[in-house]
Amino acid sequence: MATPRELDTTLCPDDIYLGRTYWADLPWAQRQRFTFGQSGSEASRDAKLLWHMFVKDPFEPVRAYFRHAWTPGLGLFTEGATLFAIGNLSALFAVVWPQCWGKNPTQCDDQSVKAVSYSSIIGIIIGQVSMGVVFDWVGRRRGGIIDAAGMSIGLLMLSLVWGTSLQGWVAALIVSNWVYGVFVGGEYPGSSSSVLERRGTRRADRLRRGRSVQLAFSQQGNGQFFQQSLLLLGLLIFNGGEQPPFSKLTTQAAYRTQYGIIGSVTLLMLYLRVYRLKTSDDKLRKAKITSGYDSAALKLSMSHYWHRVLGTAGVWCMSDIVFYGPTLIKSRLISIVTGKSGADALFSNYEYNLLAIAVSILGYNLAAITIDYKWLGRYRLQLIGLAALFVLQISAAIRFETLTQKDNVKSFEAIYFLIQFFTQWGSNATTFLLAAELYPAEIRATTAGISAAWGKIGALAATVALAETTAQTAFYVTGGAAAIGMVLTLLFTADTTGLDLGESERYWRAVRAGREHEYHGVAVHPRHLSLFERLILKRHKAYDPELDRQARFAELEAAVRARSARKQDEKAFGSSETSEEEDDPTRIPDVVGYFENLKPAHRPSETSSDMTQNDGEIDEERRRHNMESLYKEMRRS
């Protein structure tokens, strides 16, 4: 028969508890030892697992990366490749068809040409909100299939579109970009929600949830690198070199070939989502209390979490405005470095893009490595990234004339590449994650879509408003946007690093039932609440670890007894149950045995001899349990 010591392993898992003390309740010095020690042990675990996979098969780590990062992020891979292509191709079109795409067009309407870029952003905004609702309505898997099918149609249109005149071609591109944008916009809420809710252990969820989401999101940068490489390679092949002039036939071949290849990748994504990718809707089904869209949950969430929406949507909006800065200095930087401009600078521009994307990819992946570290976390990472961007942008604005002189070009380049890095190792990573992570499952994609849409609204505003300003003025504006993002982070951003998503859902169930005052768990711990929630709403006052332990003990007993009753029914009807979590505590034999032998009138007290086992014995049992879990994970790999 199990003892309360074994229940401590279940109720107080050692990745977030030291003994019975929640990690955020530890004294400062002890908390630092715990968090840094855990980061080190996780790094060691990853190294061992990677080495085991490599010894088993040298290509297994590559397959694992494609399985756990590339495949879940395939929609964002094609999004990065396609949307990044618009700006790159516009520069090429301006060289080949200056009468339409140049600075002073004679055969095309200037506003229509600009609308080619605007239409995709507008389509994305619409898609982020509408497809977010669809993902919450029909489920993650069906929503993903709808998204992939729509993106395939959009890319087919982009690959084949033409017109009887250049103006007609521009009009067709506007429509095609808009159609593609609507469906690719759904990838933001769909991918983040789907990856967050993948099946796995709750321990893995707490320790590596952010990394899983960020690795999927990083495919956006990989897609940009892929597109830029395709365009360079296409021009080298079809043009016979990098020197102008570039013929219309060369341009058409390079342009349509790259869209065709990206379209093929999108069709692969559709196939995987229909036949291979097992996206789980278990958590969504468990959370929903209606078969359709849970509009009541959305209404309650908007009233209960309106300040969090202000934080995620506002910071994302400011972050996208800040990101616009480097696009303004790129052409001038390249002109200073190479002494080239116009058609002669086209390849240099593309090569600089490739280098900038490589720096961005470094930021994406470093964010994936560090975003789950409790000593850093989402909140601090976002704040550090925005602070760095503020300093870089304002410094560039103040010293603009000096930095743009030939003698100081290296400093100018450093600022340009550092902006690329801190955008990805910072707010671009955290906004994507937090916009889904901070909200309940039944409306998670909707709130993620709303926040993402505000990000694109910021990008659209920056594109329109800053296009006619000087680069120096734009740097002042984007620096100011970074400062506003910092303020919104300080006030309204909650840090969910290490917080079990199941605990967040437990709190939300209490809110929906009108029993918020009865919840005392770690979801209302000051560490996981924003400054506004602590100072104004006082939600942290409900936190009481002892009352919460008693409540979780009672809930665990009820869950075990309910499962036992279900098993009896299943035996009678010949059915079998499934569980969304590999470490479901109601399946652990020791836990089940404990409650089966526990008389309903008896509850363990703090003075029980079993409950006073020292923390060293508890930790030793946990270490043994964790090593067994690691070996099982290695064998599954």
C-alpha positions as CSV (number, residue, x, y, z in Angstrom):
1,M,0.0,0.0,0.0
2,A,1.2,3.5,-0.9
3,T,2.0,6.0,1.8
4,P,1.6,9.8,1.8
5,R,5.3,9.9,0.8
6,E,4.4,8.5,-2.6
7,L,1.5,10.9,-2.8
8,D,4.0,13.8,-2.3
9,T,5.8,12.6,-5.4
10,T,2.5,13.1,-7.3
11,L,1.2,16.2,-5.6
12,C,4.5,17.9,-5.2
13,P,6.6,16.9,-8.2
14,D,10.3,17.7,-7.8
15,D,10.6,19.9,-11.0
16,I,8.5,22.6,-9.2
17,Y,8.7,21.6,-5.5
18,L,11.6,21.2,-3.1
19,G,10.1,18.9,-0.5
20,R,6.7,20.5,-0.1
21,T,7.7,24.0,-0.9
22,Y,6.8,25.5,-4.3
23,W,10.0,26.7,-6.0
24,A,8.8,30.3,-6.1
25,D,8.3,30.2,-2.3
26,L,11.9,29.3,-1.6
27,P,14.2,31.9,0.0
28,W,16.1,33.9,-2.7
29,A,19.5,32.0,-2.4
30,Q,17.8,28.6,-2.2
31,R,15.6,29.5,-5.2
32,Q,18.6,30.5,-7.3
33,R,20.3,27.1,-6.5
34,F,17.1,25.3,-7.4
35,T,16.5,27.1,-10.7
36,F,20.1,27.2,-11.9
37,G,20.6,23.6,-10.8
38,Q,17.5,22.5,-12.7
39,S,18.7,24.3,-15.8
40,G,22.0,22.5,-15.6
41,S,20.3,19.1,-15.0
42,E,18.0,19.7,-17.9
43,A,20.9,20.5,-20.2
44,S,22.7,17.4,-19.0
45,R,19.5,15.4,-19.7
46,D,19.2,16.8,-23.2
47,A,22.9,16.0,-23.9
48,K,22.5,12.4,-22.7
49,L,19.3,11.9,-24.8
50,L,20.9,13.4,-27.9
51,W,24.0,11.2,-27.5
52,H,21.9,8.1,-27.0
53,M,19.9,9.0,-30.1
54,F,23.1,9.6,-32.1
55,V,24.7,6.3,-31.0
56,K,21.5,4.5,-31.9
57,D,21.4,6.2,-35.3
58,P,23.4,9.3,-36.4
59,F,20.4,10.6,-38.3
60,E,18.0,10.1,-35.4
61,P,18.6,13.6,-34.0
62,V,17.8,15.1,-37.4
63,R,14.6,13.0,-37.6
64,A,13.6,14.0,-34.1
65,Y,14.1,17.7,-35.0
66,F,11.9,17.3,-38.1
67,R,9.3,15.4,-36.1
68,H,9.1,17.7,-33.1
69,A,10.0,21.1,-34.6
70,W,9.7,21.2,-38.4
71,T,6.5,19.3,-38.9
72,P,4.5,21.1,-36.2
73,G,5.9,24.5,-37.5
74,L,5.5,23.7,-41.2
75,G,2.7,26.2,-41.6
76,L,4.9,29.0,-40.2
77,F,7.8,27.7,-42.4
78,T,5.7,28.3,-45.5
79,E,4.4,31.6,-44.1
80,G,7.9,32.9,-43.6
81,A,9.0,31.8,-47.0
82,T,5.9,33.2,-48.8
83,L,5.4,36.6,-47.1
84,F,9.2,37.3,-47.0
85,A,9.2,36.7,-50.8
86,I,6.9,39.6,-51.4
87,G,9.4,42.2,-50.3
88,N,12.3,40.5,-52.1
89,L,10.4,40.1,-55.3
90,S,9.2,43.7,-55.3
91,A,12.9,44.8,-55.4
92,L,13.5,42.5,-58.4
93,F,10.3,43.5,-60.1
94,A,11.4,47.2,-59.7
95,V,14.6,46.5,-61.7
96,V,12.8,44.5,-64.4
97,W,9.6,46.4,-64.7
98,P,10.4,49.9,-63.5
99,Q,7.4,51.3,-65.4
100,C,5.2,49.4,-62.9
101,W,7.2,48.6,-59.8
102,G,9.7,51.5,-59.9
103,K,9.7,54.7,-57.9
104,N,7.9,56.6,-60.6
105,P,5.6,54.1,-62.4
106,T,4.0,55.0,-65.7
107,Q,1.9,51.9,-66.4
108,C,0.7,50.9,-62.9
109,D,-1.1,52.8,-60.2
110,D,1.4,53.4,-57.4
111,Q,-1.1,52.7,-54.6
112,S,-2.1,49.4,-56.3
113,V,1.6,48.3,-56.2
114,K,1.8,49.2,-52.5
115,A,-1.4,47.3,-51.9
116,V,0.3,44.1,-53.0
117,S,2.1,44.1,-49.6
118,Y,-0.8,45.6,-47.7
119,S,-3.3,43.0,-49.0
120,S,-1.4,40.1,-47.5
121,I,-1.2,41.9,-44.1
122,I,-4.9,42.7,-44.2
123,G,-5.7,39.1,-45.1
124,I,-3.5,37.8,-42.3
125,I,-5.3,40.1,-39.8
126,I,-8.7,38.8,-40.9
127,G,-7.4,35.2,-40.8
128,Q,-5.8,35.4,-37.4
129,V,-9.1,36.4,-35.8
130,S,-11.5,34.3,-37.9
131,M,-9.4,31.1,-38.1
132,G,-8.7,31.4,-34.4
133,V,-12.4,31.1,-33.8
134,V,-12.5,28.1,-36.3
135,F,-9.7,26.3,-34.4
136,D,-11.7,26.7,-31.1
137,W,-14.9,25.7,-32.9
138,V,-14.1,22.6,-34.9
139,G,-10.9,21.6,-33.1
140,R,-7.1,21.8,-33.7
141,R,-6.9,19.0,-36.3
142,R,-9.8,20.0,-38.5
143,G,-8.8,23.7,-38.3
144,G,-5.3,22.8,-39.3
145,I,-6.6,20.9,-42.4
146,I,-8.8,23.8,-43.4
147,D,-5.8,26.1,-43.0
148,A,-3.5,24.0,-45.0
149,A,-6.0,23.5,-47.9
150,G,-6.6,27.3,-48.1
151,M,-2.9,28.0,-48.1
152,S,-2.4,25.5,-50.9
153,I,-5.0,27.3,-53.0
154,G,-3.4,30.7,-52.3
155,L,0.0,29.5,-53.3
156,L,-1.4,27.9,-56.5
157,M,-2.8,31.3,-57.3
158,L,0.5,33.1,-56.6
159,S,2.4,30.6,-58.7
160,L,0.1,30.9,-61.8
161,V,-1.3,34.4,-61.6
162,W,-0.8,36.7,-64.6
163,G,-2.7,39.5,-66.4
164,T,-3.3,40.9,-69.8
165,S,-1.4,44.0,-68.6
166,L,1.0,44.9,-65.9
167,Q,-1.8,46.7,-64.0
168,G,-4.0,43.5,-64.3
169,W,-1.1,41.4,-63.0
170,V,-0.8,43.7,-60.0
171,A,-4.6,43.5,-59.3
172,A,-4.4,39.6,-59.5
173,L,-1.4,39.6,-57.1
174,I,-3.4,41.7,-54.6
175,V,-6.3,39.2,-54.7
176,S,-3.9,36.2,-54.5
177,N,-1.9,37.6,-51.6
178,W,-5.1,38.4,-49.7
179,V,-6.5,34.8,-50.1
180,Y,-3.2,33.3,-49.0
181,G,-3.0,35.8,-46.1
182,V,-6.4,34.9,-44.7
183,F,-5.4,31.2,-44.3
184,V,-1.8,31.7,-43.3
185,G,-3.0,34.0,-40.6
186,G,-4.7,31.0,-39.0
187,E,-1.3,29.4,-38.5
188,Y,-0.4,31.8,-35.6
189,P,-3.3,30.8,-33.3
190,G,-3.5,27.3,-34.7
191,S,0.2,26.3,-34.4
192,S,0.7,27.8,-30.9
193,S,-2.5,26.2,-29.5
194,S,-1.8,22.8,-31.1
195,V,1.8,22.5,-29.9
196,L,0.8,23.6,-26.4
197,E,-1.8,20.9,-26.2
198,R,0.2,18.0,-27.6
199,R,0.0,14.8,-25.7
200,G,2.9,14.1,-23.3
201,T,3.8,14.1,-19.6
202,R,2.9,16.9,-17.4
203,R,6.5,17.1,-16.2
204,A,7.6,17.6,-19.8
205,D,4.9,20.3,-20.2
206,R,6.2,22.2,-17.3
207,L,9.9,21.9,-18.1
208,R,9.8,22.2,-21.9
209,R,6.5,23.6,-23.1
210,G,8.0,26.9,-24.1
211,R,10.8,25.2,-26.0
212,S,8.3,23.1,-28.0
213,V,6.3,26.1,-29.1
214,Q,9.4,28.2,-29.9
215,L,11.0,25.4,-32.0
216,A,7.8,25.3,-34.0
217,F,7.8,29.1,-34.3
218,S,11.4,29.2,-35.3
219,Q,10.4,27.6,-38.6
220,Q,9.3,31.0,-39.6
221,G,12.9,32.1,-39.7
222,N,13.9,28.9,-41.4
223,G,11.3,29.5,-44.1
224,Q,12.7,33.0,-44.7
225,F,16.2,31.6,-45.1
226,F,14.8,28.9,-47.5
227,Q,13.1,31.5,-49.6
228,Q,16.0,33.8,-49.8
229,S,18.3,30.9,-50.8
230,L,15.8,29.8,-53.4
231,L,15.7,33.2,-55.0
232,L,19.4,33.6,-55.1
233,L,19.9,30.1,-56.5
234,G,17.1,30.7,-59.0
235,L,18.7,33.9,-60.3
236,L,22.1,32.3,-60.5
237,I,20.7,29.4,-62.5
238,F,18.3,31.3,-64.8
239,N,20.4,34.5,-65.2
240,G,23.7,32.7,-65.4
241,G,25.3,34.9,-62.7
242,E,24.6,37.7,-60.3
243,Q,25.3,40.6,-62.6
244,P,22.5,42.6,-64.2
245,P,20.6,42.9,-66.4
246,F,17.9,40.5,-65.4
247,S,15.6,39.6,-68.2
248,K,11.8,39.2,-67.9
249,L,12.1,35.5,-68.6
250,T,14.7,35.1,-65.9
251,T,12.6,36.9,-63.4
252,Q,9.4,35.0,-64.3
253,A,11.2,31.7,-64.0
254,A,12.8,32.5,-60.7
255,Y,9.6,33.9,-59.3
256,R,7.3,31.1,-60.3
257,T,9.7,28.3,-59.5
258,Q,10.1,29.4,-55.9
259,Y,6.4,29.8,-55.3
260,G,5.9,26.4,-56.9
261,I,8.4,24.8,-54.6
262,I,6.9,26.5,-51.5
263,G,3.5,25.3,-52.8
264,S,4.8,21.7,-52.9
265,V,5.9,22.0,-49.2
266,T,2.4,23.3,-48.4
267,L,0.8,20.3,-50.1
268,L,3.1,18.1,-48.0
269,M,1.8,19.9,-44.9
270,L,-1.8,19.2,-46.0
271,Y,-1.0,15.5,-46.5
272,L,0.7,15.3,-43.1
273,R,-2.2,17.0,-41.3
274,V,-4.7,14.7,-42.9
275,Y,-2.9,11.3,-42.7
276,R,0.1,11.6,-40.3
277,L,0.0,14.4,-37.8
278,K,-1.9,13.3,-34.7
279,T,-2.9,16.6,-33.3
280,S,-4.8,16.0,-30.0
281,D,-8.1,17.7,-29.3
282,D,-8.4,16.0,-25.9
283,K,-7.7,19.1,-23.8
284,L,-10.0,21.2,-25.9
285,R,-12.8,18.7,-25.6
286,K,-12.2,18.3,-21.9
287,A,-12.4,22.1,-21.4
288,K,-15.4,22.8,-23.5
289,I,-18.9,22.5,-22.0
290,T,-20.6,22.9,-25.3
291,S,-20.3,21.1,-28.6
292,G,-20.1,24.3,-30.6
293,Y,-18.1,27.5,-30.1
294,D,-18.0,28.4,-26.4
295,S,-19.0,32.1,-26.7
296,A,-19.8,32.2,-22.9
297,A,-16.2,31.3,-22.2
298,L,-14.9,34.1,-24.5
299,K,-17.2,36.6,-22.8
300,L,-16.1,35.6,-19.3
301,S,-12.4,35.5,-20.4
302,M,-12.6,39.0,-21.9
303,S,-14.0,40.3,-18.6
304,H,-11.7,38.3,-16.3
305,Y,-8.5,38.6,-18.4
306,W,-9.0,41.9,-20.3
307,H,-5.7,43.2,-18.8
308,R,-3.8,40.2,-20.1
309,V,-5.3,40.7,-23.5
310,L,-4.1,44.3,-23.3
311,G,-0.6,43.0,-22.4
312,T,-0.3,40.3,-25.1
313,A,-2.0,42.3,-27.9
314,G,-0.3,45.6,-27.0
315,V,3.2,44.2,-26.7
316,W,2.8,42.3,-29.9
317,C,1.6,45.5,-31.7
318,M,4.6,47.5,-30.4
319,S,7.0,44.6,-31.2
320,D,6.0,44.6,-34.8
321,I,6.4,48.3,-35.1
322,V,9.9,48.0,-33.6
323,F,10.8,45.3,-36.1
324,Y,10.1,47.7,-39.0
325,G,13.2,49.8,-38.2
326,P,15.8,47.5,-39.8
327,T,14.0,47.6,-43.2
328,L,14.5,51.3,-43.4
329,I,18.3,51.2,-42.9
330,K,19.0,48.1,-45.0
331,S,19.3,49.7,-48.4
332,R,21.3,52.7,-47.1
333,L,23.6,50.3,-45.2
334,I,24.2,48.2,-48.2
335,S,24.9,51.2,-50.3
336,I,27.5,52.5,-47.9
337,V,29.2,49.1,-47.5
338,T,29.3,48.1,-51.2
339,G,29.1,51.4,-52.9
340,K,26.3,50.0,-55.1
341,S,22.7,51.0,-55.7
342,G,19.8,50.1,-57.9
343,A,20.1,46.9,-60.0
344,D,23.8,46.6,-59.1
345,A,22.9,46.3,-55.4
346,L,20.2,43.7,-55.8
347,F,22.4,40.6,-55.1
348,S,24.2,42.5,-52.3
349,N,20.8,43.2,-50.8
350,Y,19.8,39.6,-51.0
351,E,23.1,38.4,-49.5
352,Y,22.7,40.8,-46.6
353,N,19.2,39.5,-46.1
354,L,20.5,36.0,-45.9
355,L,23.1,37.0,-43.2
356,A,20.4,39.0,-41.3
357,I,18.1,35.9,-41.3
358,A,21.0,33.7,-40.1
359,V,21.4,36.1,-37.1
360,S,17.6,36.0,-36.5
361,I,17.6,32.2,-36.6
362,L,20.3,32.3,-33.9
363,G,17.9,34.4,-31.8
364,Y,15.0,32.1,-32.5
365,N,16.9,29.0,-31.3
366,L,18.5,30.7,-28.3
367,A,15.0,31.7,-27.2
368,A,13.9,28.1,-27.5
369,I,16.8,27.0,-25.3
370,T,16.3,29.6,-22.6
371,I,12.6,30.4,-22.5
372,D,11.8,27.7,-20.0
373,Y,14.6,28.5,-17.6
374,K,12.9,29.6,-14.4
375,W,15.6,32.2,-13.6
376,L,14.8,33.9,-16.9
377,G,11.4,32.9,-18.1
378,R,8.9,34.6,-20.5
379,Y,8.6,37.9,-18.6
380,R,12.3,38.7,-18.2
381,L,13.1,37.5,-21.7
382,Q,10.5,39.9,-23.1
383,L,11.6,42.7,-21.0
384,I,15.3,42.2,-21.8
385,G,14.6,42.0,-25.5
386,L,12.5,45.2,-25.6
387,A,15.0,47.1,-23.4
388,A,17.8,46.1,-25.8
389,L,15.8,47.2,-28.8
390,F,15.0,50.5,-27.2
391,V,18.6,51.2,-26.5
392,L,19.7,50.2,-30.1
393,Q,16.9,52.1,-31.9
394,I,17.3,55.3,-29.8
395,S,21.1,55.1,-30.1
396,A,20.8,54.8,-33.9
397,A,18.4,57.8,-34.0
398,I,20.6,60.0,-31.9
399,R,23.9,59.1,-33.7
400,F,22.3,58.5,-37.1
401,E,24.4,61.0,-39.1
402,T,27.6,59.8,-37.5
403,L,26.8,56.1,-38.0
404,T,25.9,56.5,-41.6
405,Q,29.4,57.8,-42.5
406,K,31.7,55.4,-44.3
407,D,34.2,55.3,-41.3
408,N,31.5,54.1,-38.9
409,V,29.8,51.6,-41.1
410,K,30.9,48.6,-38.8
411,S,29.0,50.2,-35.9
412,F,26.0,50.7,-38.2
413,E,26.1,47.0,-39.2
414,A,26.4,45.9,-35.6
415,I,23.3,47.8,-34.6
416,Y,21.4,46.3,-37.6
417,F,22.3,42.7,-36.8
418,L,21.7,43.2,-33.0
419,I,18.2,44.5,-33.7
420,Q,17.6,41.3,-35.7
421,F,18.9,39.2,-32.9
422,F,17.1,40.8,-30.0
423,T,13.8,40.9,-31.9
424,Q,13.8,37.1,-32.0
425,W,15.6,36.5,-28.6
426,G,12.9,38.6,-27.0
427,S,9.4,39.9,-27.7
428,N,8.8,38.0,-31.0
429,A,9.3,34.7,-29.2
430,T,7.4,35.5,-26.0
431,T,4.4,37.2,-27.6
432,F,3.7,34.1,-29.8
433,L,3.9,31.9,-26.7
434,L,2.1,34.0,-24.1
435,A,-0.8,34.9,-26.4
436,A,-1.8,31.2,-26.3
437,E,-0.4,30.2,-22.9
438,L,-2.1,32.7,-20.7
439,Y,-5.7,31.8,-21.6
440,P,-8.0,28.8,-21.1
441,A,-8.1,26.0,-23.7
442,E,-11.7,26.5,-25.0
443,I,-10.9,30.0,-26.3
444,R,-7.1,29.8,-26.5
445,A,-6.9,30.0,-30.3
446,T,-9.3,32.9,-30.4
447,T,-7.3,35.0,-27.9
448,A,-4.1,34.1,-29.6
449,G,-5.5,35.2,-32.9
450,I,-6.7,38.5,-31.5
451,S,-3.3,39.3,-30.0
452,A,-1.5,38.2,-33.3
453,A,-3.9,40.4,-35.3
454,W,-2.9,43.4,-33.2
455,G,0.7,42.6,-34.0
456,K,-0.1,42.8,-37.7
457,I,-2.0,46.0,-37.2
458,G,1.2,47.4,-35.8
459,A,3.2,46.1,-38.8
460,L,0.6,47.6,-41.2
461,A,0.6,51.0,-39.3
462,A,4.4,51.1,-39.4
463,T,4.5,50.2,-43.1
464,V,2.1,52.9,-44.0
465,A,3.1,55.7,-41.5
466,L,6.8,55.3,-41.6
467,A,7.3,54.7,-45.3
468,E,7.3,58.5,-46.0
469,T,9.5,59.5,-43.0
470,T,13.3,59.7,-42.8
471,A,15.1,56.7,-41.3
472,Q,16.2,58.8,-38.3
473,T,12.6,59.8,-37.5
474,A,11.6,56.2,-37.9
475,F,14.2,55.1,-35.4
476,Y,12.8,57.5,-32.8
477,V,9.3,56.1,-33.4
478,T,10.3,52.5,-33.2
479,G,12.4,53.2,-30.1
480,G,9.3,54.8,-28.5
481,A,7.3,51.7,-29.4
482,A,9.9,49.6,-27.6
483,A,9.5,51.8,-24.5
484,I,5.7,51.4,-24.6
485,G,6.1,47.7,-25.0
486,M,8.3,47.6,-21.9
487,V,5.7,49.5,-19.9
488,L,2.9,47.1,-21.0
489,T,5.2,44.2,-20.1
490,L,5.8,45.6,-16.6
491,L,2.2,46.2,-15.9
492,F,0.2,43.5,-17.7
493,T,2.4,40.5,-18.5
494,A,2.1,37.4,-16.3
495,D,4.9,34.9,-16.3
496,T,3.8,31.3,-16.7
497,T,7.2,29.7,-16.8
498,G,7.1,26.4,-15.0
499,L,3.3,26.7,-14.3
500,D,1.4,23.5,-15.2
501,L,-1.2,24.2,-17.8
502,G,-3.5,21.8,-16.0
503,E,-3.2,24.1,-13.0
504,S,-4.3,27.1,-15.1
505,E,-7.3,25.1,-16.3
506,R,-8.1,24.1,-12.7
507,Y,-8.2,27.8,-11.7
508,W,-10.3,28.6,-14.8
509,R,-12.9,25.9,-13.8
510,A,-13.2,27.6,-10.5
511,V,-13.7,31.0,-12.2
512,R,-16.4,29.6,-14.5
513,A,-18.2,27.9,-11.6
514,G,-18.2,31.2,-9.7
515,R,-15.9,29.7,-7.0
516,E,-12.8,31.7,-7.7
517,H,-12.5,32.5,-3.9
518,E,-12.2,28.7,-3.3
519,Y,-9.1,28.3,-5.4
520,H,-5.8,28.7,-3.5
521,G,-3.3,27.1,-5.9
522,V,-0.1,28.2,-7.7
523,A,-2.0,29.8,-10.6
524,V,-2.5,32.8,-8.3
525,H,1.0,32.7,-6.9
526,P,2.5,36.2,-7.2
527,R,5.2,34.8,-9.4
528,H,2.6,33.9,-12.1
529,L,0.6,37.1,-11.9
530,S,1.2,40.5,-13.6
531,L,1.9,43.6,-11.6
532,F,-1.7,44.8,-12.3
533,E,-3.2,41.5,-11.0
534,R,-1.1,41.8,-7.8
535,L,-1.4,45.5,-7.0
536,I,-4.9,46.3,-8.3
537,L,-6.9,43.1,-8.4
538,K,-5.1,41.5,-5.4
539,R,-5.5,38.0,-6.8
540,H,-2.4,36.8,-5.1
541,K,-4.1,37.0,-1.7
542,A,-6.0,33.8,-2.4
543,Y,-2.8,31.8,-2.6
544,D,-2.5,29.4,0.3
545,P,-0.3,26.3,-0.3
546,E,-1.6,24.3,2.6
547,L,-5.3,24.8,1.7
548,D,-4.4,24.0,-1.9
549,R,-2.6,20.8,-0.9
550,Q,-5.7,19.6,0.9
551,A,-7.9,20.5,-2.0
552,R,-5.7,18.7,-4.5
553,F,-5.6,15.7,-2.2
554,A,-9.4,15.6,-2.2
555,E,-9.6,16.1,-6.0
556,L,-7.1,13.3,-6.6
557,E,-9.1,11.0,-4.4
558,A,-12.3,11.9,-6.3
559,A,-10.5,11.4,-9.7
560,V,-9.2,7.9,-8.6
561,R,-12.5,6.8,-7.4
562,A,-14.3,8.1,-10.5
563,R,-11.8,6.2,-12.7
564,S,-12.3,3.0,-10.8
565,A,-16.1,3.4,-11.3
566,R,-15.5,4.0,-15.1
567,K,-13.4,0.9,-15.3
568,Q,-16.2,-1.2,-13.9
569,D,-18.6,0.3,-16.5
570,E,-16.0,-0.3,-19.3
571,K,-15.6,-4.0,-18.3
572,A,-19.4,-4.3,-18.5
573,F,-19.6,-2.7,-21.9
574,G,-16.3,-4.0,-23.3
575,S,-14.8,-0.5,-24.0
576,S,-11.5,0.9,-23.0
577,E,-10.4,4.4,-21.9
578,T,-7.7,6.6,-23.2
579,S,-5.8,9.3,-21.3
580,E,-4.4,12.5,-22.7
581,E,-1.4,12.4,-20.2
582,E,1.2,9.7,-20.1
583,D,1.7,10.4,-16.3
584,D,-2.0,10.6,-15.4
585,P,-1.9,10.2,-11.5
586,T,-5.1,8.2,-11.5
587,R,-3.2,5.5,-13.4
588,I,-0.2,5.2,-11.0
589,P,-0.7,1.9,-9.1
590,D,0.7,3.2,-5.8
591,V,-1.7,6.1,-5.9
592,V,-4.6,4.0,-6.8
593,G,-3.7,1.4,-4.1
594,Y,-3.4,4.1,-1.5
595,F,-6.9,5.4,-2.0
596,E,-8.4,2.0,-2.4
597,N,-7.2,1.2,1.1
598,L,-8.1,4.5,2.5
599,K,-11.2,4.6,4.5
600,P,-13.5,7.5,3.5
601,A,-13.6,8.9,7.0
602,H,-9.8,9.0,7.3
603,R,-7.6,11.7,5.9
604,P,-3.8,11.9,6.5
605,S,-2.8,14.6,8.9
606,E,0.4,16.5,9.0
607,T,1.3,14.6,12.2
608,S,1.1,11.2,10.6
609,S,4.4,9.4,10.9
610,D,4.5,8.7,7.2
611,M,4.0,12.4,6.4
612,T,7.0,13.4,8.5
613,Q,9.5,11.6,6.3
614,N,12.5,13.8,5.8
615,D,12.9,15.6,2.5
616,G,16.1,13.7,1.7
617,E,14.1,10.4,1.5
618,I,11.5,12.0,-0.6
619,D,14.0,13.5,-3.0
620,E,15.8,10.1,-3.3
621,E,12.6,8.5,-4.3
622,R,12.0,11.2,-6.9
623,R,15.4,10.8,-8.4
624,R,14.8,7.1,-8.8
625,H,11.5,7.8,-10.4
626,N,12.9,10.5,-12.8
627,M,15.8,8.2,-13.9
628,E,13.3,5.5,-14.8
629,S,11.3,8.1,-16.8
630,L,14.4,9.2,-18.6
631,Y,15.3,5.6,-19.6
632,K,11.7,5.1,-20.8
633,E,11.9,8.3,-22.9
634,M,15.2,7.1,-24.4
635,R,13.7,3.8,-25.4
636,R,10.7,5.5,-27.0
637,S,13.0,7.7,-29.0
